[in-house]
Amino acid sequence: MNAPAAQQQGAQVPKPRSIRARAVLLALLFLFPVVYATANQGTSHIFSLMTAPVALLIILALANVPLRRLAPKAALSQADLIVIFSLSAVASSVAGEWTSVMHGSVHMFGFQAETSDYAKKYFVKYLPDWLIVKDKNLVLDLDGGGKGLLYVLGRVPFYFKYYVAWGGLMIATLLAMLSINSLMRKAWCETERLSFPLIQLPVALADEKGALLRSKPMWIAFAVMFGIDMLNGFSYLFPNIPSVPTKTIIDLGALFKDPPYNSIGLTPIAIYPFMAALGFFIPSDLVFSFVLFYLLRKVTHVILASQGFPQGVFSGTYIAPGPPYFDEQSWGGVLALFVGAVWFGRSSLKEIWRDIVSGRKPEDGGVPHRWAFVLLIVCMAVVIGYGLAGELPLWYSTVYTVLFLIFCVVLTRMRAQIGCPTHEFAFFGPNSFMNRFFGTRWLTDGQAAWVSQVFLFMNRLHRNHPMPYQLEAVKMAQLNRLNQRQVFLGIAAFSILAYFLARFSYHAANYRLGDHGYWNEGETYLRNIVDKRSGPDMVGITMTMAGFAMVMVMDAVRFRFPGFPLHPAGYVLSLNFGVDYYWFGVLVAMLIKNFVQKYYGLRGYDKLRQVGLGILMGEYLSEIIWVTFSILTRQSTYTMSFNDRSLGLQ
């Protein structure tokens, strides 16, 4: 290519726009309320679109309508709204389940040592003083409750060193994921053109043309859904008021009383409108795949029970290992999806490596690949260093860290493809893989305590896993031609701030309720190691290979026959608990969508899409009202979630 041609091509690349200061300042202003709501109302933040950020965007978008007419200079631009939402969503994800799972470790073991031999014999004995408070007298003021924010603020100097100690691990993990997203943003957002179904609502709300807010189908759906949820909320508080069932209608599992059919377990026929509405945006082959494999999962439980293998809801997961080995199949599927992604993206990876070697600066103003790669290596070294601090071998810590990041990449791509309403992956993580492949017999008691508790957040829940939120922020920034380096720095800064604010918010709840940590799931993980010492599990390894082969075969068939209806991502997603809540609602949505597309075409689907967005807006706006009421009155309220608010985060 000659120089003039190159210059002409370069001129065609639009210059990235800078993020306006007002957007960052407003995001900072709303940061603590978003984090506090996430930490104190976990039930409303255990799905892919979390309540606080979405509700904030709805309120700002509605308030922006009169501003655009009366005071255009004061109004927020489309890019401003996207920035505020993206940073709030990333912050909410950091404040969610990962920090929640990690939080109690700071202060609870001094109390638990009095009632649990495992806490006393393993956690108090082997976890270092710089990670946990071992003397309960130092945190005895947690008892009794009734203490306000100012009191907790006065306790921050005592806890801060523990926040930092745990924060090193959390922040290194977050920045490692952000580095991967930065490296892969062009491949995933442009070259592969992943569909990103979950950004449909925020992009539509932020649109400066305001097409969504002028849509009659949207407002009708919004009014109906908002009215139903408010009615159900009042019915929750005053049972004499009638309600409209919109969540679980019936549990099929409750209909089967006798074995082996009762082993089907929880199988709800449920709608959950906000999750069903997302089904309008999910590709039909993906919906068909995960619903089919979910039903096959239930049939598998029944067949195994008939052959004498006891079955429960979580059979085959890390906390109930054995037949049907769903956890092992999932790991095989995850590894196969990763291999497939690497193979199909090999040209992009070669280009990324050339940029790393040459130091070329990206045209979108993003962080140079060389620096993102260096940051990734440094962050991985920090995570590995935490493993070494627990006296884990270097090889073990390295494999563990790489496995976890592989899972993060696969989950992030899966969500960008499917737009799954939630992705629980309960009890899933590197612990199960390492135990199956390398056994637990050689682990010392101290090493067992470390991987069970310090790395617990990597193995427990992934419903609001931060990496997908980072990538969605990058994608929305790309759609608005925002400077990707500023986006990178904003995500990094808000992630760090959100972590520390979340720690404070969780302690605020502890001191208000008098909760010093009664629920220690790390003990369950520990018992699986110390009470069941074993060598490598050959059956588990075989089932991992079977899951790997299953996904590779489906990938090959789809490549050879593009219309093949089974998607490997649906197989991996359905093997884990979480699809149970929304399979039926999303299936109904798929059938409605296919009917509308067949008989009413694109015009009909566009109206259906507007109805779906209206349902989402109605659900989320009513949910934030009940969240706020619950925080202010300190009582349980109605929620659109699949967990009752009184149960908290589970």
C-alpha positions as CSV (number, residue, x, y, z in Angstrom):
1,M,0.0,0.0,0.0
2,N,1.4,3.4,-1.0
3,A,1.7,6.3,1.5
4,P,-1.2,8.4,0.1
5,A,-3.5,5.3,0.2
6,A,-2.4,4.6,3.8
7,Q,-3.1,8.2,4.8
8,Q,-6.5,8.1,3.1
9,Q,-7.4,4.9,4.9
10,G,-6.2,6.4,8.2
11,A,-8.3,9.5,7.6
12,Q,-11.4,7.2,7.4
13,V,-10.9,6.0,10.9
14,P,-13.0,8.4,13.1
15,K,-11.1,9.9,16.0
16,P,-12.2,8.5,19.4
17,R,-14.2,10.9,21.6
18,S,-13.1,11.7,25.1
19,I,-15.3,10.9,28.0
20,R,-16.8,14.0,29.4
21,A,-16.0,15.0,33.0
22,R,-19.7,15.4,33.9
23,A,-20.3,11.7,33.1
24,V,-17.5,10.5,35.4
25,L,-18.5,12.9,38.2
26,L,-22.1,11.7,38.1
27,A,-21.0,8.1,38.1
28,L,-18.9,8.9,41.2
29,L,-21.9,10.6,42.8
30,F,-24.0,7.5,42.3
31,L,-21.2,5.1,43.1
32,F,-21.9,4.6,46.8
33,P,-25.7,4.3,46.5
34,V,-25.2,1.7,43.7
35,V,-22.6,-0.3,45.7
36,Y,-24.6,0.0,49.0
37,A,-27.8,-1.3,47.3
38,T,-25.9,-4.2,45.7
39,A,-24.3,-5.2,49.0
40,N,-27.4,-4.8,51.1
41,Q,-29.9,-6.2,48.7
42,G,-28.1,-9.1,47.1
43,T,-31.4,-10.7,46.0
44,S,-31.9,-8.0,43.5
45,H,-28.4,-8.3,42.0
46,I,-28.1,-12.0,41.3
47,F,-28.9,-11.8,37.6
48,S,-27.1,-10.5,34.5
49,L,-28.8,-7.1,34.4
50,M,-28.5,-6.0,38.0
51,T,-31.1,-3.7,39.5
52,A,-29.2,-0.7,40.8
53,P,-27.4,0.2,37.5
54,V,-30.4,-0.5,35.3
55,A,-32.8,1.5,37.5
56,L,-30.3,4.4,37.6
57,L,-30.1,4.5,33.8
58,I,-33.9,4.4,33.5
59,I,-34.3,7.3,36.0
60,L,-31.6,9.4,34.3
61,A,-33.0,8.7,30.8
62,L,-36.5,9.8,31.9
63,A,-35.1,12.9,33.6
64,N,-33.1,13.7,30.5
65,V,-36.1,14.0,28.3
66,P,-37.3,17.4,29.7
67,L,-33.7,18.5,30.1
68,R,-33.1,18.1,26.4
69,R,-36.0,20.4,25.6
70,L,-35.7,23.0,28.4
71,A,-31.9,23.1,29.0
72,P,-30.0,21.3,26.2
73,K,-26.6,22.2,27.5
74,A,-27.4,20.7,30.9
75,A,-28.7,17.5,29.3
76,L,-26.7,14.3,29.3
77,S,-25.6,13.0,25.9
78,Q,-25.9,9.4,24.7
79,A,-22.3,8.8,25.5
80,D,-22.7,10.3,29.0
81,L,-25.5,7.9,29.8
82,I,-23.6,4.9,28.5
83,V,-20.5,5.9,30.6
84,I,-22.6,6.3,33.8
85,F,-24.3,3.0,33.3
86,S,-21.2,1.1,32.3
87,L,-19.2,2.3,35.3
88,S,-22.1,1.7,37.6
89,A,-22.6,-1.8,36.3
90,V,-19.0,-2.7,36.7
91,A,-19.0,-1.4,40.2
92,S,-22.1,-3.3,41.1
93,S,-20.6,-6.5,39.7
94,V,-17.5,-6.0,41.9
95,A,-19.7,-5.3,45.0
96,G,-21.8,-8.4,44.3
97,E,-21.2,-12.1,45.1
98,W,-17.4,-12.2,44.8
99,T,-16.9,-9.6,47.5
100,S,-19.8,-11.0,49.5
101,V,-18.3,-14.5,49.5
102,M,-14.9,-13.1,50.5
103,H,-16.1,-10.6,53.1
104,G,-16.9,-12.7,56.1
105,S,-13.5,-14.3,56.2
106,V,-12.1,-11.2,57.8
107,H,-14.0,-11.3,61.1
108,M,-16.0,-14.5,61.5
109,F,-13.5,-17.2,62.4
110,G,-12.9,-16.1,66.0
111,F,-16.6,-16.7,66.6
112,Q,-16.9,-19.9,64.5
113,A,-13.9,-21.5,66.3
114,E,-16.2,-21.8,69.4
115,T,-18.7,-24.0,67.5
116,S,-16.8,-25.6,64.6
117,D,-13.8,-27.8,65.0
118,Y,-13.0,-27.3,61.3
119,A,-12.8,-23.5,61.8
120,K,-10.5,-23.9,64.9
121,K,-8.4,-26.8,63.5
122,Y,-7.8,-25.5,60.0
123,F,-8.8,-21.9,59.3
124,V,-7.8,-20.2,62.6
125,K,-4.6,-22.3,62.7
126,Y,-3.4,-22.0,59.2
127,L,-4.7,-18.7,57.7
128,P,-2.3,-15.8,58.5
129,D,-3.0,-12.9,60.9
130,W,-2.8,-10.5,58.0
131,L,-5.9,-12.0,56.4
132,I,-8.2,-12.8,59.3
133,V,-9.0,-11.6,62.8
134,K,-8.5,-14.6,65.1
135,D,-9.4,-13.0,68.4
136,K,-13.1,-12.5,68.5
137,N,-12.7,-10.0,71.3
138,L,-11.3,-7.5,68.7
139,V,-14.6,-7.7,66.8
140,L,-17.0,-8.4,69.7
141,D,-18.9,-5.2,68.8
142,L,-20.4,-7.1,65.9
143,D,-22.8,-8.7,68.4
144,G,-26.0,-7.1,69.2
145,G,-26.4,-5.0,66.0
146,G,-28.1,-1.6,65.9
147,K,-25.0,0.4,64.9
148,G,-25.1,3.0,62.3
149,L,-22.9,4.1,59.4
150,L,-20.9,6.6,61.5
151,Y,-20.0,3.9,64.0
152,V,-18.8,1.6,61.2
153,L,-16.9,4.5,59.7
154,G,-15.0,4.7,62.9
155,R,-14.1,1.0,62.7
156,V,-12.7,1.3,59.2
157,P,-9.1,2.1,60.4
158,F,-9.1,-1.3,62.2
159,Y,-10.4,-3.3,59.2
160,F,-8.6,-1.4,56.4
161,K,-5.4,-3.5,56.5
162,Y,-7.6,-6.6,56.0
163,Y,-9.5,-4.9,53.2
164,V,-6.1,-4.3,51.5
165,A,-4.8,-7.8,52.1
166,W,-7.8,-9.4,50.5
167,G,-8.1,-6.6,48.0
168,G,-4.7,-7.4,46.5
169,L,-6.1,-10.7,45.3
170,M,-9.4,-9.4,44.2
171,I,-8.0,-6.3,42.4
172,A,-5.3,-8.4,40.6
173,T,-8.0,-10.8,39.4
174,L,-10.2,-7.9,38.2
175,L,-7.3,-6.2,36.3
176,A,-6.2,-9.5,34.8
177,M,-9.7,-9.9,33.3
178,L,-9.7,-6.3,32.2
179,S,-6.4,-6.8,30.4
180,I,-7.7,-9.7,28.5
181,N,-10.8,-7.7,27.5
182,S,-8.5,-4.9,26.3
183,L,-6.4,-7.3,24.3
184,M,-9.4,-9.0,22.7
185,R,-11.8,-6.1,22.3
186,K,-11.3,-5.8,18.5
187,A,-11.6,-9.5,18.0
188,W,-14.7,-9.9,20.1
189,C,-16.5,-6.6,19.4
190,E,-15.6,-6.2,15.7
191,T,-14.1,-9.2,14.0
192,E,-16.3,-11.9,15.5
193,R,-19.2,-9.6,16.1
194,L,-20.6,-11.2,19.1
195,S,-24.3,-10.2,19.5
196,F,-24.3,-8.8,23.1
197,P,-28.0,-9.3,23.7
198,L,-27.8,-7.8,27.2
199,I,-26.8,-4.3,26.0
200,Q,-30.1,-3.9,24.1
201,L,-31.8,-2.1,27.0
202,P,-29.1,0.4,28.0
203,V,-28.3,1.2,24.4
204,A,-31.9,1.9,23.6
205,L,-32.4,4.0,26.8
206,A,-29.4,6.1,26.1
207,D,-30.3,6.7,22.4
208,E,-30.4,10.5,21.8
209,K,-33.2,10.1,19.3
210,G,-35.4,8.8,22.1
211,A,-37.1,6.2,19.9
212,L,-37.8,3.8,22.7
213,L,-39.3,6.5,25.0
214,R,-41.8,7.4,22.2
215,S,-42.8,3.8,21.6
216,K,-46.4,3.0,22.3
217,P,-45.9,-0.8,22.6
218,M,-43.1,-0.1,25.1
219,W,-45.2,2.1,27.3
220,I,-48.2,-0.3,27.3
221,A,-45.9,-3.2,28.4
222,F,-44.2,-0.9,30.9
223,A,-47.5,0.2,32.5
224,V,-48.8,-3.4,32.7
225,M,-45.6,-4.8,34.2
226,F,-45.0,-1.9,36.6
227,G,-48.6,-2.1,37.8
228,I,-48.4,-5.9,38.4
229,D,-45.2,-5.6,40.3
230,M,-46.4,-2.8,42.5
231,L,-49.6,-4.7,43.2
232,N,-47.6,-7.8,44.1
233,G,-45.5,-5.6,46.3
234,F,-48.4,-4.3,48.3
235,S,-49.9,-7.9,48.4
236,Y,-46.6,-9.0,50.0
237,L,-46.9,-6.4,52.7
238,F,-50.7,-6.7,53.1
239,P,-51.7,-10.3,52.2
240,N,-55.4,-9.4,52.0
241,I,-54.6,-7.6,48.7
242,P,-54.7,-9.9,45.7
243,S,-51.6,-10.6,43.6
244,V,-50.8,-11.7,40.1
245,P,-48.4,-14.7,39.9
246,T,-45.5,-13.9,37.6
247,K,-42.8,-16.1,39.0
248,T,-43.0,-19.8,39.8
249,I,-46.4,-21.2,38.8
250,I,-45.7,-24.8,39.7
251,D,-42.8,-27.0,40.5
252,L,-42.9,-30.2,38.4
253,G,-40.6,-31.8,40.9
254,A,-43.3,-31.5,43.6
255,L,-45.7,-33.6,41.5
256,F,-43.5,-36.7,41.7
257,K,-43.5,-38.3,45.1
258,D,-42.1,-41.7,44.4
259,P,-38.6,-42.8,43.4
260,P,-37.0,-42.7,41.0
261,Y,-39.1,-39.9,39.5
262,N,-38.8,-37.7,42.5
263,S,-35.1,-37.4,41.7
264,I,-36.1,-34.9,39.0
265,G,-35.7,-32.3,41.8
266,L,-36.6,-28.6,41.5
267,T,-38.1,-28.2,38.0
268,P,-40.1,-24.9,38.1
269,I,-42.6,-23.9,35.5
270,A,-41.9,-20.2,35.9
271,I,-42.1,-17.0,33.9
272,Y,-40.0,-14.4,35.7
273,P,-41.0,-11.7,33.1
274,F,-37.7,-9.8,33.2
275,M,-35.8,-13.0,32.3
276,A,-38.4,-14.1,29.8
277,A,-38.2,-10.7,28.1
278,L,-34.5,-11.2,27.5
279,G,-35.5,-14.3,25.5
280,F,-36.7,-12.0,22.7
281,F,-33.1,-11.1,22.1
282,I,-31.4,-14.5,22.5
283,P,-30.8,-16.5,19.3
284,S,-33.3,-19.3,19.0
285,D,-30.7,-22.0,18.5
286,L,-29.1,-21.1,21.8
287,V,-32.5,-21.1,23.6
288,F,-33.4,-24.5,22.1
289,S,-30.0,-25.9,23.0
290,F,-29.9,-25.0,26.7
291,V,-33.5,-25.9,27.2
292,L,-33.0,-29.4,25.6
293,F,-29.8,-30.1,27.5
294,Y,-31.5,-28.9,30.7
295,L,-34.3,-31.4,30.3
296,L,-31.8,-34.1,29.5
297,R,-30.0,-33.2,32.7
298,K,-33.3,-33.8,34.6
299,V,-33.8,-37.1,32.8
300,T,-30.3,-38.2,33.7
301,H,-31.0,-37.7,37.4
302,V,-34.1,-40.0,37.1
303,I,-32.2,-42.7,35.2
304,L,-29.3,-42.7,37.7
305,A,-31.7,-42.9,40.6
306,S,-33.3,-45.9,39.1
307,Q,-29.9,-47.6,39.0
308,G,-29.3,-47.0,42.7
309,F,-27.3,-43.7,42.6
310,P,-28.8,-41.2,45.0
311,Q,-29.6,-38.0,43.3
312,G,-30.2,-34.4,44.5
313,V,-30.5,-31.0,43.0
314,F,-26.7,-30.5,43.2
315,S,-25.6,-34.1,42.4
316,G,-22.6,-34.1,40.1
317,T,-21.3,-30.7,41.4
318,Y,-18.3,-30.0,43.6
319,I,-20.3,-30.2,46.8
320,A,-21.9,-33.5,45.8
321,P,-19.4,-35.2,43.5
322,G,-20.0,-38.4,41.6
323,P,-22.6,-39.5,39.0
324,P,-23.7,-37.8,36.8
325,Y,-20.4,-35.8,36.9
326,F,-21.9,-32.6,35.6
327,D,-19.1,-30.6,37.0
328,E,-16.5,-32.6,35.2
329,Q,-18.5,-32.4,31.9
330,S,-18.8,-28.7,32.4
331,W,-15.0,-28.3,32.8
332,G,-14.5,-30.4,29.6
333,G,-17.0,-28.2,27.8
334,V,-15.3,-25.0,29.1
335,L,-11.9,-26.1,27.9
336,A,-13.3,-27.2,24.5
337,L,-15.1,-23.8,24.1
338,F,-11.8,-22.1,24.9
339,V,-9.8,-24.2,22.4
340,G,-12.5,-23.5,19.8
341,A,-12.3,-19.7,20.5
342,V,-8.5,-19.8,20.2
343,W,-8.7,-21.7,16.9
344,F,-11.3,-19.6,15.3
345,G,-9.6,-16.4,16.5
346,R,-6.1,-17.4,15.7
347,S,-5.7,-14.7,13.1
348,S,-6.7,-12.1,15.6
349,L,-4.4,-13.6,18.2
350,K,-1.5,-13.3,15.7
351,E,-2.3,-9.7,15.1
352,I,-2.4,-9.0,18.8
353,W,1.0,-10.7,19.3
354,R,2.4,-8.5,16.5
355,D,1.1,-5.4,18.3
356,I,2.6,-6.6,21.5
357,V,6.0,-7.1,19.9
358,S,5.9,-3.9,17.9
359,G,4.3,-1.7,20.5
360,R,1.9,-0.3,18.0
361,K,-0.8,2.0,19.4
362,P,-4.4,1.0,18.6
363,E,-6.5,3.4,16.4
364,D,-9.4,3.5,18.9
365,G,-7.2,5.2,21.5
366,G,-7.1,2.1,23.7
367,V,-4.3,0.9,26.0
368,P,-1.5,-0.5,23.8
369,H,-1.5,-4.2,23.6
370,R,2.0,-4.4,25.0
371,W,1.0,-2.6,28.2
372,A,-2.2,-4.7,28.5
373,F,-0.2,-7.8,28.1
374,V,2.4,-6.7,30.7
375,L,-0.4,-5.8,33.2
376,L,-1.9,-9.3,32.6
377,I,1.3,-11.0,33.4
378,V,1.9,-8.9,36.5
379,C,-1.7,-9.5,37.8
380,M,-1.3,-13.3,37.1
381,A,1.9,-13.2,39.1
382,V,0.1,-11.5,42.0
383,V,-2.6,-14.1,42.0
384,I,0.0,-16.9,41.8
385,G,1.9,-15.1,44.6
386,Y,-1.2,-15.4,46.9
387,G,-1.1,-19.2,46.2
388,L,2.6,-19.3,47.2
389,A,1.7,-17.4,50.3
390,G,-0.5,-20.3,51.2
391,E,2.5,-22.7,50.6
392,L,0.9,-24.1,47.4
393,P,3.5,-25.3,44.9
394,L,4.3,-22.9,42.0
395,W,3.0,-25.3,39.4
396,Y,-0.3,-25.7,41.3
397,S,-0.8,-22.0,41.7
398,T,0.0,-21.3,38.1
399,V,-2.3,-24.0,36.7
400,Y,-5.0,-22.9,39.1
401,T,-4.8,-19.3,37.9
402,V,-4.7,-20.2,34.2
403,L,-7.7,-22.4,34.6
404,F,-9.7,-19.7,36.3
405,L,-8.9,-17.2,33.6
406,I,-9.9,-19.7,30.9
407,F,-13.2,-20.1,32.6
408,C,-13.6,-16.3,32.8
409,V,-12.9,-15.9,29.1
410,V,-15.4,-18.7,28.2
411,L,-18.1,-17.3,30.5
412,T,-17.6,-13.8,29.1
413,R,-17.8,-14.9,25.5
414,M,-20.8,-17.1,26.3
415,R,-22.7,-14.2,27.8
416,A,-21.8,-12.0,24.8
417,Q,-23.3,-14.7,22.5
418,I,-26.3,-15.9,24.5
419,G,-27.2,-13.0,26.8
420,C,-28.2,-15.5,29.4
421,P,-30.4,-13.9,32.1
422,T,-28.2,-15.4,34.8
423,H,-25.2,-17.7,34.8
424,E,-24.9,-19.2,38.2
425,F,-22.3,-22.0,37.7
426,A,-22.8,-22.9,41.4
427,F,-19.8,-24.5,43.2
428,F,-17.9,-24.4,39.9
429,G,-14.2,-23.4,39.7
430,P,-10.6,-24.6,39.6
431,N,-10.9,-26.5,42.9
432,S,-13.0,-29.3,41.4
433,F,-10.7,-29.6,38.4
434,M,-7.5,-29.7,40.4
435,N,-9.0,-32.2,42.9
436,R,-10.1,-34.6,40.1
437,F,-6.9,-34.4,38.0
438,F,-4.3,-34.3,40.7
439,G,-6.0,-35.7,43.8
440,T,-6.1,-34.3,47.3
441,R,-4.0,-36.8,49.2
442,W,-0.8,-34.7,48.8
443,L,-2.3,-31.4,50.0
444,T,-1.3,-30.4,53.6
445,D,-4.0,-29.2,56.0
446,G,-2.8,-25.7,55.6
447,Q,-2.9,-25.9,51.8
448,A,-6.4,-27.3,52.0
449,A,-7.5,-24.5,54.2
450,W,-6.1,-21.9,51.8
451,V,-7.7,-23.1,48.6
452,S,-11.0,-23.7,50.4
453,Q,-11.3,-20.2,51.9
454,V,-8.9,-17.7,50.3
455,F,-9.8,-18.8,46.7
456,L,-13.5,-19.4,47.6
457,F,-14.7,-16.5,45.5
458,M,-13.3,-18.2,42.4
459,N,-15.3,-21.4,43.1
460,R,-18.7,-20.4,44.5
461,L,-21.0,-18.3,42.4
462,H,-20.6,-16.5,39.1
463,R,-24.0,-14.8,38.6
464,N,-22.5,-11.3,38.5
465,H,-19.0,-12.3,37.4
466,P,-17.3,-8.9,36.6
467,M,-15.5,-9.8,33.4
468,P,-18.7,-9.8,31.2
469,Y,-19.7,-6.4,32.5
470,Q,-16.2,-5.1,31.6
471,L,-16.6,-6.4,28.0
472,E,-20.1,-5.0,27.7
473,A,-18.8,-1.6,28.8
474,V,-16.0,-1.8,26.2
475,K,-18.6,-2.8,23.5
476,M,-21.0,0.1,24.3
477,A,-18.0,2.5,24.3
478,Q,-17.0,1.2,20.9
479,L,-20.6,1.8,19.6
480,N,-20.3,5.4,20.8
481,R,-16.7,5.8,19.5
482,L,-15.4,6.6,23.0
483,N,-11.7,6.7,23.8
484,Q,-10.9,3.1,24.9
485,R,-8.0,4.0,27.1
486,Q,-10.2,6.3,29.2
487,V,-12.8,3.5,29.4
488,F,-10.0,1.1,30.5
489,L,-8.8,3.5,33.2
490,G,-12.4,4.3,34.3
491,I,-13.3,0.6,34.7
492,A,-10.1,0.0,36.6
493,A,-10.6,2.9,39.0
494,F,-14.3,2.2,39.6
495,S,-13.5,-1.5,40.2
496,I,-11.0,-0.6,42.9
497,L,-13.3,2.0,44.5
498,A,-16.3,-0.3,44.4
499,Y,-14.3,-3.1,46.2
500,F,-13.5,-0.9,49.2
501,L,-16.9,0.7,49.3
502,A,-18.5,-2.8,49.1
503,R,-16.3,-3.9,52.1
504,F,-17.6,-0.9,54.1
505,S,-21.2,-1.6,53.0
506,Y,-21.1,-5.2,54.0
507,H,-19.7,-4.3,57.4
508,A,-22.4,-1.7,57.7
509,A,-24.9,-4.5,57.3
510,N,-23.0,-6.7,59.7
511,Y,-23.1,-4.0,62.4
512,R,-26.7,-3.1,61.8
513,L,-27.9,-6.7,62.0
514,G,-25.5,-8.1,64.5
515,D,-24.2,-10.6,62.0
516,H,-20.7,-11.9,62.5
517,G,-20.8,-14.6,59.9
518,Y,-22.8,-17.7,60.6
519,W,-22.6,-19.1,57.0
520,N,-19.1,-20.4,56.1
521,E,-19.3,-22.3,52.9
522,G,-15.5,-22.6,52.8
523,E,-15.9,-25.3,55.4
524,T,-17.9,-27.5,53.0
525,Y,-15.1,-27.2,50.4
526,L,-12.6,-28.0,53.1
527,R,-14.4,-31.1,54.2
528,N,-14.4,-32.4,50.6
529,I,-10.6,-32.3,50.8
530,V,-9.6,-33.3,54.4
531,D,-12.4,-35.9,55.0
532,K,-12.1,-37.5,51.6
533,R,-8.4,-37.7,50.8
534,S,-7.9,-39.3,47.4
535,G,-5.7,-39.6,44.4
536,P,-6.6,-38.6,40.8
537,D,-10.2,-39.5,39.9
538,M,-10.0,-41.5,36.7
539,V,-13.8,-41.6,36.2
540,G,-13.9,-37.8,36.7
541,I,-11.1,-37.3,34.3
542,T,-12.9,-39.5,31.8
543,M,-16.1,-37.5,32.1
544,T,-14.1,-34.3,31.7
545,M,-12.7,-35.7,28.4
546,A,-16.3,-36.7,27.4
547,G,-17.5,-33.1,28.0
548,F,-14.6,-31.8,25.9
549,A,-15.4,-34.3,23.1
550,M,-19.1,-33.4,23.2
551,V,-18.4,-29.7,22.6
552,M,-15.8,-30.3,20.0
553,V,-18.1,-32.6,18.0
554,M,-20.9,-30.0,18.2
555,D,-18.6,-27.3,17.1
556,A,-17.4,-29.4,14.1
557,V,-20.9,-30.3,13.1
558,R,-22.0,-26.6,13.3
559,F,-19.0,-25.6,11.2
560,R,-19.9,-28.3,8.6
561,F,-23.7,-27.7,8.7
562,P,-24.4,-24.1,9.7
563,G,-28.1,-24.7,10.3
564,F,-27.4,-27.4,13.0
565,P,-29.7,-26.4,15.9
566,L,-27.5,-27.5,18.9
567,H,-25.1,-25.0,20.2
568,P,-22.2,-26.1,22.5
569,A,-22.6,-23.1,24.7
570,G,-26.1,-24.2,25.5
571,Y,-24.7,-27.6,26.6
572,V,-22.2,-26.1,29.0
573,L,-24.6,-23.6,30.5
574,S,-27.4,-26.1,31.1
575,L,-25.2,-28.5,33.1
576,N,-25.0,-26.1,35.9
577,F,-27.8,-25.0,38.3
578,G,-29.3,-21.7,37.4
579,V,-31.0,-22.4,34.1
580,D,-33.6,-24.1,36.3
581,Y,-35.2,-20.7,37.1
582,Y,-35.7,-19.3,33.6
583,W,-35.7,-22.2,31.1
584,F,-39.5,-22.2,30.7
585,G,-40.0,-18.4,30.5
586,V,-37.3,-18.1,27.9
587,L,-38.7,-21.1,26.0
588,V,-42.1,-19.4,25.8
589,A,-40.4,-16.1,24.7
590,M,-38.6,-18.0,21.9
591,L,-41.9,-19.5,20.7
592,I,-43.6,-16.1,20.7
593,K,-40.6,-14.5,18.9
594,N,-40.5,-17.3,16.2
595,F,-44.3,-16.9,15.7
596,V,-44.1,-13.2,15.3
597,Q,-41.1,-13.3,13.0
598,K,-42.8,-15.9,10.8
599,Y,-46.2,-14.2,10.4
600,Y,-45.4,-10.5,11.0
601,G,-41.8,-10.2,9.8
602,L,-39.2,-7.7,11.0
603,R,-41.8,-5.1,11.6
604,G,-43.7,-7.3,14.0
605,Y,-40.4,-8.4,15.7
606,D,-39.5,-4.7,16.2
607,K,-42.7,-4.1,18.1
608,L,-42.1,-7.3,20.1
609,R,-38.7,-6.1,20.9
610,Q,-40.2,-2.8,22.2
611,V,-42.6,-4.8,24.4
612,G,-39.7,-6.8,25.8
613,L,-37.8,-3.5,26.7
614,G,-41.0,-2.2,28.3
615,I,-41.3,-5.3,30.5
616,L,-37.7,-4.9,31.5
617,M,-38.2,-1.2,32.4
618,G,-41.4,-1.9,34.4
619,E,-39.7,-4.7,36.4
620,Y,-36.6,-2.8,37.2
621,L,-38.2,0.5,38.1
622,S,-40.6,-1.3,40.5
623,E,-37.8,-3.4,41.8
624,I,-35.7,-0.3,42.8
625,I,-38.7,1.1,44.6
626,W,-39.0,-2.1,46.7
627,V,-35.3,-2.2,47.2
628,T,-35.3,1.4,48.5
629,F,-38.3,0.7,50.7
630,S,-36.6,-2.4,52.1
631,I,-33.4,-0.5,52.9
632,L,-35.2,2.4,54.5
633,T,-37.7,0.3,56.6
634,R,-35.3,-2.6,57.2
635,Q,-38.0,-5.2,56.3
636,S,-38.5,-7.8,53.6
637,T,-40.4,-6.7,50.5
638,Y,-41.5,-8.2,47.2
639,T,-38.9,-8.9,44.6
640,M,-38.9,-10.0,41.0
641,S,-35.9,-12.2,41.9
642,F,-36.0,-16.0,42.2
643,N,-34.9,-15.6,45.9
644,D,-37.1,-14.1,48.5
645,R,-35.6,-10.9,49.8
646,S,-35.8,-12.2,53.4
647,L,-33.4,-15.0,52.4
648,G,-30.7,-12.6,51.3
649,L,-27.9,-13.8,49.0
650,Q,-27.8,-17.5,48.3
